[in-house]
Amino acid sequence: MLETVLTIGQALAQGARLLEEAAVPSARLTAEILLCHALRKERPHLFSHGTDPLTELAWIHYGRYLHQRLQGEPVQYITKRQEFYGRLFRVGPAVLIPRPETEHVIEVALECAPRARRAVDIGCGSGAIGVTWALERPGCAVWASDISEAAVRVARENADALGAVARFAVCDLGAAFGPEGCFDLVLSNPPYIPQPEGPALQREIREHEPHVALFGGPTGVEIYERLIADARRLLAPGGWLIMEIGYQGEGRVRAMLDPVDWDRAGTRLDLAGWPRVVAAQRRG
């Protein structure tokens, strides 16, 4: 048994201090999230029950979570969840952690192709994009693919948990889909970090998130040429290709959209003012 029983408030303060001393970003918030996960409670519970004693089991879990975070493991992999577009998605080391910036892909798709009847999420990872689209537009038939079988399992679990109707395939980009012109919408958040930037990434990203979902080659845009070619094959005339991009890749990605095949190419900036989404319409 614990020699000294800590209260919830004391445990929170102790965890925050440990994280601060280790220079973990957002130490206090991180401690709150990890303690909530240990208690299986939401954050308001910490403040309304700060003087309650922390059970030994909760302390054991909390201590383990703090240790994992101090070793660089992302909070989302510890709690096994991340919010995206107002919904909680299950995540783990097999998939990239969905970022808020990726929500712009959904926003652009809702603007450009709200009446799409058939859509595909290429490189689906956790399924954040494809599952969200299926839930936002339940009348649209949705497919999703990833080269990682483990990622597809996670995406399928998220679809089932959230009640989304979607079909999944393990393949390279859109190789499993056809015939030509079978989709009205292609969505994708492909790997776009240039390989040489790997050592400069945050430890949480560099050591824990799947490299196949992070790195897009020497310049970060190598995969887009193949993705655009697949989209050209898969999209019906008038269909839309909507892709997340890295801040350094906009010009080169836009240059790949041959005006013979693509029309209305445009870029959406994220809230920080960086190029985030490139969209283009398939010419008839």
C-alpha positions, 0 to 999 in steps of 0.5 A, a space after each residue: 500500500 502507499 505509505 502516504 495517500 495523495 489527494 487527486 490535487 496533490 498527484 496532479 501537482 506532483 505530475 505537473 512538476 515532474 513534466 515541467 522539470 523534464 521540459 515537457 511542453 504543456 506540462 500542466 495540461 498533460 498531467 491533467 490529461 494523464 490523471 484523467 485517463 488514470 481515473 477514467 474521468 473527465 477533466 472537471 472531476 479533477 477540480 471538483 474532487 481535488 481533495 479526494 484520495 487517489 486510489 492505489 490503482 489510479 496512482 499505479 496507472 498515473 505513474 506509468 503514464 507519466 513515465 511513458 510521457 517522460 520517455 517521449 511517447 505522445 499523449 495520444 498514444 498513451 490515452 489511445 485517442 485523439 479528437 478530430 472534427 468533434 469526434 474521438 478517434 482511436 489511435 496508436 503507433 500504427 497510425 499518424 496522430 490526426 492533427 487539427 490542420 487536417 480538418 481543412 481537408 474536410 472543410 474544402 471537400 464540403 465546399 467543393 464536392 458536397 454532393 459527391 456520391 462516391 469518395 475515397 480516402 487514400 492513405 487513410 491511417 486512422 481513418 480520420 478523413 474518410 470516416 469523418 466524410 462518411 459521417 458528414 455525408 452519409 449519402 456518399 459511398 466511401 472507400 479508404 485505403 492504406 499501404 499498412 494493414 495495421 493502419 487499416 485495422 485501426 481505421 476499420 475499428 474507428 468506422 465501427 465505433 463511430 457508426 460510419 459506413 465505409 469500405 477499406 483496402 490494403 494497397 499502395 495509394 489507389 491501386 485497389 480501386 477501379 474502374 476508371 472514373 469511378 469516384 467523384 472525390 479523392 481525399 488524401 493526407 499523404 506523407 510530405 515531410 522531407 526525409 532530411 528534416 527527420 532529425 530535426 523533428 520533435 522526439 515524440 514525432 521522430 521516435 514514435 509516429 510511423 515513418 511511412 506516414 510521415 516522410 514523403 521522400 528527399 523533397 517531401 513531394 515525391 508521392 504526389 506525382 503518383 497520387 495525382 496520376 491515380 486521382 486522374 484515373 479514378 475521378 470522373 469528369 468534374 470530380 475533385 482531388 483534395 490533398 493536404 500538403 506541407 508548407 514547403 511543397 505548394 509550388 511543386 505540387 501545384 505544378 504537377 496539376 497539368 492544366 490539360 487534366 485539371 481545372 480550378 486548382 487552388 490552395 487553402 491556408 491553415 490558421 497559421 497562414 501556411 499553405 495546407 490544402 491543394 484542391 483541383 477539379 478533373 477536367 471533362 
